[in-house]
Amino acid sequence: MKVNTDSMLLGSWAQPGNAKRVLDIGTGSGILALMMAQKASSAAQITAVDIDGLAAAQAAQNFAASPWSTQLQALTGDITSLTLSGRFDVIITNPPYFESVSGDSRAYTTLTTERATARIDDSLSPATLFDVVSRQLTDDGIFYCVYPASRETLITETAEKAGLYASQRLYVSAVVDKQPYLIAWRFKRQRNCLGSKQLAIRDGNGEYTSEFRRLCREFYLKF
């Protein structure tokens, strides 16, 4: 199963704790749902949703082949209109990043349809995502996501409009001493800030840092 670094980092950092119900929005191959199943209690039920039918089918196959098959469910549908019973203790997503593809830009012309759906947020803007999360999250629930560091102010303001507040941030740099390119977020309904931390993925020699190795060791076999 192909896994991107952002999802690996987010799934390693997120803590489902004793959550009974977990929702993975835009599951793709199902990696975040599988990581939550591995970390959560055996009583947890994880629902994974993707708007792309092929992605949801692949996730379902991966779930069936995993040790947590009875805890995992893959659904095809638009999360903004899909009917889900009950609310969730933990919601997690690696959402679309790019605002749109400019008509005169060639930056994303090589994206496949599936990759474009996964990476261009016309299909699920931050405002839409946080509105969905606000409806689906329990009163004491936790929402985990990642967004580019350049969108920090937008994400903070959008979340607060939906009644969600950042309780923790992880600022991620690709290389030691470089500016963060990504922020992993932990949101709750309560205003209870636990502060922020920084993480570099690689050192000056191009090797994974000890901090990144410790964070992801449970899931990266090479570590």
Contacts in CASP RR format, 6 or more apart in sequence:
PFRMAT RR
TARGET T0000
AUTHOR 0000-0000-0000
METHOD contacts of the structure
MODEL  1
MKVNTDSMLLGSWAQPGNAKRVLDIGTGSGILALMMAQKASSAAQITAVD
IDGLAAAQAAQNFAASPWSTQLQALTGDITSLTLSGRFDVIITNPPYFES
VSGDSRAYTTLTTERATARIDDSLSPATLFDVVSRQLTDDGIFYCVYPAS
RETLITETAEKAGLYASQRLYVSAVVDKQPYLIAWRFKRQRNCLGSKQLA
IRDGNGEYTSEFRRLCREFYLKF
1 29 0 8 1.000
1 30 0 8 1.000
1 31 0 8 1.000
1 62 0 8 1.000
2 29 0 8 1.000
3 29 0 8 1.000
3 31 0 8 1.000
4 94 0 8 1.000
5 201 0 8 1.000
6 94 0 8 1.000
6 146 0 8 1.000
6 182 0 8 1.000
7 31 0 8 1.000
7 32 0 8 1.000
7 94 0 8 1.000
8 31 0 8 1.000
8 216 0 8 1.000
8 219 0 8 1.000
8 220 0 8 1.000
9 146 0 8 1.000
9 172 0 8 1.000
9 182 0 8 1.000
9 184 0 8 1.000
9 199 0 8 1.000
9 201 0 8 1.000
9 212 0 8 1.000
9 215 0 8 1.000
9 216 0 8 1.000
10 32 0 8 1.000
10 92 0 8 1.000
10 94 0 8 1.000
10 144 0 8 1.000
10 145 0 8 1.000
10 146 0 8 1.000
10 184 0 8 1.000
11 32 0 8 1.000
11 35 0 8 1.000
11 36 0 8 1.000
11 39 0 8 1.000
11 92 0 8 1.000
11 144 0 8 1.000
11 219 0 8 1.000
12 35 0 8 1.000
12 215 0 8 1.000
12 216 0 8 1.000
12 218 0 8 1.000
12 219 0 8 1.000
13 144 0 8 1.000
13 170 0 8 1.000
13 184 0 8 1.000
13 215 0 8 1.000
14 32 0 8 1.000
14 35 0 8 1.000
14 36 0 8 1.000
14 39 0 8 1.000
14 90 0 8 1.000
14 92 0 8 1.000
14 144 0 8 1.000
14 186 0 8 1.000
15 39 0 8 1.000
16 22 0 8 1.000
16 36 0 8 1.000
16 39 0 8 1.000
16 40 0 8 1.000
16 44 0 8 1.000
16 89 0 8 1.000
16 90 0 8 1.000
17 39 0 8 1.000
17 40 0 8 1.000
17 41 0 8 1.000
17 90 0 8 1.000
18 40 0 8 1.000
18 41 0 8 1.000
19 40 0 8 1.000
19 41 0 8 1.000
19 44 0 8 1.000
19 88 0 8 1.000
19 89 0 8 1.000
19 90 0 8 1.000
19 142 0 8 1.000
20 43 0 8 1.000
20 44 0 8 1.000
20 45 0 8 1.000
20 89 0 8 1.000
21 44 0 8 1.000
21 45 0 8 1.000
21 46 0 8 1.000
21 47 0 8 1.000
21 86 0 8 1.000
21 87 0 8 1.000
21 88 0 8 1.000
21 89 0 8 1.000
21 90 0 8 1.000
22 33 0 8 1.000
22 36 0 8 1.000
22 40 0 8 1.000
22 44 0 8 1.000
22 45 0 8 1.000
22 46 0 8 1.000
22 47 0 8 1.000
22 88 0 8 1.000
22 89 0 8 1.000
22 90 0 8 1.000
22 91 0 8 1.000
22 92 0 8 1.000
23 46 0 8 1.000
23 47 0 8 1.000
23 48 0 8 1.000
23 49 0 8 1.000
23 84 0 8 1.000
23 88 0 8 1.000
23 90 0 8 1.000
23 91 0 8 1.000
23 92 0 8 1.000
23 136 0 8 1.000
24 30 0 8 1.000
24 32 0 8 1.000
24 33 0 8 1.000
24 36 0 8 1.000
24 46 0 8 1.000
24 47 0 8 1.000
24 48 0 8 1.000
24 49 0 8 1.000
24 91 0 8 1.000
24 92 0 8 1.000
24 93 0 8 1.000
25 49 0 8 1.000
25 79 0 8 1.000
25 91 0 8 1.000
25 92 0 8 1.000
25 93 0 8 1.000
25 95 0 8 1.000
25 124 0 8 1.000
25 129 0 8 1.000
25 132 0 8 1.000
25 133 0 8 1.000
26 48 0 8 1.000
26 49 0 8 1.000
26 50 0 8 1.000
26 51 0 8 1.000
26 55 0 8 1.000
26 79 0 8 1.000
26 93 0 8 1.000
26 94 0 8 1.000
26 95 0 8 1.000
26 118 0 8 1.000
26 124 0 8 1.000
27 33 0 8 1.000
27 48 0 8 1.000
27 49 0 8 1.000
27 50 0 8 1.000
27 55 0 8 1.000
27 56 0 8 1.000
27 59 0 8 1.000
27 74 0 8 1.000
28 48 0 8 1.000
28 50 0 8 1.000
28 52 0 8 1.000
28 55 0 8 1.000
28 56 0 8 1.000
28 58 0 8 1.000
28 59 0 8 1.000
28 118 0 8 1.000
29 55 0 8 1.000
29 58 0 8 1.000
29 59 0 8 1.000
29 62 0 8 1.000
30 48 0 8 1.000
30 58 0 8 1.000
30 59 0 8 1.000
30 62 0 8 1.000
30 63 0 8 1.000
30 74 0 8 1.000
32 48 0 8 1.000
32 92 0 8 1.000
32 93 0 8 1.000
32 94 0 8 1.000
33 46 0 8 1.000
33 47 0 8 1.000
33 48 0 8 1.000
33 59 0 8 1.000
33 63 0 8 1.000
33 72 0 8 1.000
33 74 0 8 1.000
34 62 0 8 1.000
34 63 0 8 1.000
34 66 0 8 1.000
34 68 0 8 1.000
34 72 0 8 1.000
35 219 0 8 1.000
36 44 0 8 1.000
36 46 0 8 1.000
36 90 0 8 1.000
36 92 0 8 1.000
37 44 0 8 1.000
37 46 0 8 1.000
37 66 0 8 1.000
37 68 0 8 1.000
37 71 0 8 1.000
37 72 0 8 1.000
38 68 0 8 1.000
38 218 0 8 1.000
38 219 0 8 1.000
39 218 0 8 1.000
40 46 0 8 1.000
40 71 0 8 1.000
40 90 0 8 1.000
42 71 0 8 1.000
44 71 0 8 1.000
45 71 0 8 1.000
45 73 0 8 1.000
46 68 0 8 1.000
46 71 0 8 1.000
46 72 0 8 1.000
46 73 0 8 1.000
47 73 0 8 1.000
47 75 0 8 1.000
47 84 0 8 1.000
47 88 0 8 1.000
48 56 0 8 1.000
48 59 0 8 1.000
48 63 0 8 1.000
48 72 0 8 1.000
48 73 0 8 1.000
48 74 0 8 1.000
48 75 0 8 1.000
49 56 0 8 1.000
49 74 0 8 1.000
49 75 0 8 1.000
49 76 0 8 1.000
49 77 0 8 1.000
49 79 0 8 1.000
49 82 0 8 1.000
49 84 0 8 1.000
50 56 0 8 1.000
50 59 0 8 1.000
50 74 0 8 1.000
50 75 0 8 1.000
50 76 0 8 1.000
50 77 0 8 1.000
51 76 0 8 1.000
51 77 0 8 1.000
51 78 0 8 1.000
51 79 0 8 1.000
51 117 0 8 1.000
51 123 0 8 1.000
52 76 0 8 1.000
52 114 0 8 1.000
52 117 0 8 1.000
52 118 0 8 1.000
53 76 0 8 1.000
53 77 0 8 1.000
54 114 0 8 1.000
55 114 0 8 1.000
55 118 0 8 1.000
56 74 0 8 1.000
56 75 0 8 1.000
56 76 0 8 1.000
56 77 0 8 1.000
57 74 0 8 1.000
57 76 0 8 1.000
59 74 0 8 1.000
60 74 0 8 1.000
63 69 0 8 1.000
63 72 0 8 1.000
63 73 0 8 1.000
63 74 0 8 1.000
66 72 0 8 1.000
75 82 0 8 1.000
79 124 0 8 1.000
79 132 0 8 1.000
80 124 0 8 1.000
80 128 0 8 1.000
80 132 0 8 1.000
84 136 0 8 1.000
86 136 0 8 1.000
87 136 0 8 1.000
87 137 0 8 1.000
87 138 0 8 1.000
88 136 0 8 1.000
88 137 0 8 1.000
88 138 0 8 1.000
88 141 0 8 1.000
89 138 0 8 1.000
89 140 0 8 1.000
89 141 0 8 1.000
89 142 0 8 1.000
90 141 0 8 1.000
90 142 0 8 1.000
90 143 0 8 1.000
90 144 0 8 1.000
91 133 0 8 1.000
91 136 0 8 1.000
91 137 0 8 1.000
91 141 0 8 1.000
91 142 0 8 1.000
91 143 0 8 1.000
91 144 0 8 1.000
92 143 0 8 1.000
92 144 0 8 1.000
92 145 0 8 1.000
93 129 0 8 1.000
93 144 0 8 1.000
93 145 0 8 1.000
94 145 0 8 1.000
94 146 0 8 1.000
95 121 0 8 1.000
95 124 0 8 1.000
95 126 0 8 1.000
95 129 0 8 1.000
95 145 0 8 1.000
95 146 0 8 1.000
95 147 0 8 1.000
96 117 0 8 1.000
96 118 0 8 1.000
96 119 0 8 1.000
96 120 0 8 1.000
96 121 0 8 1.000
96 122 0 8 1.000
96 123 0 8 1.000
96 124 0 8 1.000
97 119 0 8 1.000
97 120 0 8 1.000
97 121 0 8 1.000
97 147 0 8 1.000
97 148 0 8 1.000
98 108 0 8 1.000
98 119 0 8 1.000
98 120 0 8 1.000
98 121 0 8 1.000
99 120 0 8 1.000
99 121 0 8 1.000
99 122 0 8 1.000
100 120 0 8 1.000
100 121 0 8 1.000
100 122 0 8 1.000
101 107 0 8 1.000
101 108 0 8 1.000
101 109 0 8 1.000
101 111 0 8 1.000
101 116 0 8 1.000
101 120 0 8 1.000
108 116 0 8 1.000
108 119 0 8 1.000
108 120 0 8 1.000
111 119 0 8 1.000
111 120 0 8 1.000
117 123 0 8 1.000
126 147 0 8 1.000
126 151 0 8 1.000
126 154 0 8 1.000
126 155 0 8 1.000
126 158 0 8 1.000
127 158 0 8 1.000
127 161 0 8 1.000
127 162 0 8 1.000
129 145 0 8 1.000
130 158 0 8 1.000
130 159 0 8 1.000
130 161 0 8 1.000
130 162 0 8 1.000
130 164 0 8 1.000
131 162 0 8 1.000
133 143 0 8 1.000
133 162 0 8 1.000
133 164 0 8 1.000
133 187 0 8 1.000
134 162 0 8 1.000
134 163 0 8 1.000
134 164 0 8 1.000
137 143 0 8 1.000
137 164 0 8 1.000
137 189 0 8 1.000
139 189 0 8 1.000
140 188 0 8 1.000
140 189 0 8 1.000
141 188 0 8 1.000
141 189 0 8 1.000
142 167 0 8 1.000
142 186 0 8 1.000
142 187 0 8 1.000
142 188 0 8 1.000
143 164 0 8 1.000
143 185 0 8 1.000
143 186 0 8 1.000
143 187 0 8 1.000
143 188 0 8 1.000
144 184 0 8 1.000
144 185 0 8 1.000
144 186 0 8 1.000
144 187 0 8 1.000
145 184 0 8 1.000
145 185 0 8 1.000
145 187 0 8 1.000
146 182 0 8 1.000
146 183 0 8 1.000
146 184 0 8 1.000
146 185 0 8 1.000
147 155 0 8 1.000
147 182 0 8 1.000
147 183 0 8 1.000
147 185 0 8 1.000
148 181 0 8 1.000
148 182 0 8 1.000
148 183 0 8 1.000
149 171 0 8 1.000
149 172 0 8 1.000
149 179 0 8 1.000
149 180 0 8 1.000
149 181 0 8 1.000
149 182 0 8 1.000
149 183 0 8 1.000
152 183 0 8 1.000
155 183 0 8 1.000
155 185 0 8 1.000
156 166 0 8 1.000
159 165 0 8 1.000
159 166 0 8 1.000
159 185 0 8 1.000
159 187 0 8 1.000
163 189 0 8 1.000
164 187 0 8 1.000
164 188 0 8 1.000
164 189 0 8 1.000
165 187 0 8 1.000
165 188 0 8 1.000
165 189 0 8 1.000
165 190 0 8 1.000
165 191 0 8 1.000
165 192 0 8 1.000
165 193 0 8 1.000
166 185 0 8 1.000
166 186 0 8 1.000
166 187 0 8 1.000
166 193 0 8 1.000
167 186 0 8 1.000
167 187 0 8 1.000
167 188 0 8 1.000
167 190 0 8 1.000
167 192 0 8 1.000
167 193 0 8 1.000
167 194 0 8 1.000
167 195 0 8 1.000
168 185 0 8 1.000
168 186 0 8 1.000
168 193 0 8 1.000
168 194 0 8 1.000
168 195 0 8 1.000
168 196 0 8 1.000
168 197 0 8 1.000
169 183 0 8 1.000
169 184 0 8 1.000
169 185 0 8 1.000
169 186 0 8 1.000
169 195 0 8 1.000
169 196 0 8 1.000
169 197 0 8 1.000
170 183 0 8 1.000
170 184 0 8 1.000
170 196 0 8 1.000
170 197 0 8 1.000
170 198 0 8 1.000
170 199 0 8 1.000
171 180 0 8 1.000
171 182 0 8 1.000
171 183 0 8 1.000
171 196 0 8 1.000
171 197 0 8 1.000
171 198 0 8 1.000
171 199 0 8 1.000
172 180 0 8 1.000
172 181 0 8 1.000
172 182 0 8 1.000
172 183 0 8 1.000
172 184 0 8 1.000
172 198 0 8 1.000
172 199 0 8 1.000
172 200 0 8 1.000
172 201 0 8 1.000
173 179 0 8 1.000
173 180 0 8 1.000
173 181 0 8 1.000
173 198 0 8 1.000
173 199 0 8 1.000
173 200 0 8 1.000
173 201 0 8 1.000
174 181 0 8 1.000
174 200 0 8 1.000
174 201 0 8 1.000
174 202 0 8 1.000
175 200 0 8 1.000
175 201 0 8 1.000
175 202 0 8 1.000
175 203 0 8 1.000
175 204 0 8 1.000
175 206 0 8 1.000
176 200 0 8 1.000
176 202 0 8 1.000
176 203 0 8 1.000
176 204 0 8 1.000
176 209 0 8 1.000
177 200 0 8 1.000
178 200 0 8 1.000
180 198 0 8 1.000
186 194 0 8 1.000
199 209 0 8 1.000
199 211 0 8 1.000
199 212 0 8 1.000
199 215 0 8 1.000
200 209 0 8 1.000
200 211 0 8 1.000
200 212 0 8 1.000
201 208 0 8 1.000
201 209 0 8 1.000
201 212 0 8 1.000
202 208 0 8 1.000
202 209 0 8 1.000
202 212 0 8 1.000
203 209 0 8 1.000
208 223 0 8 1.000
213 220 0 8 1.000
213 223 0 8 1.000
216 223 0 8 1.000
217 223 0 8 1.000
END
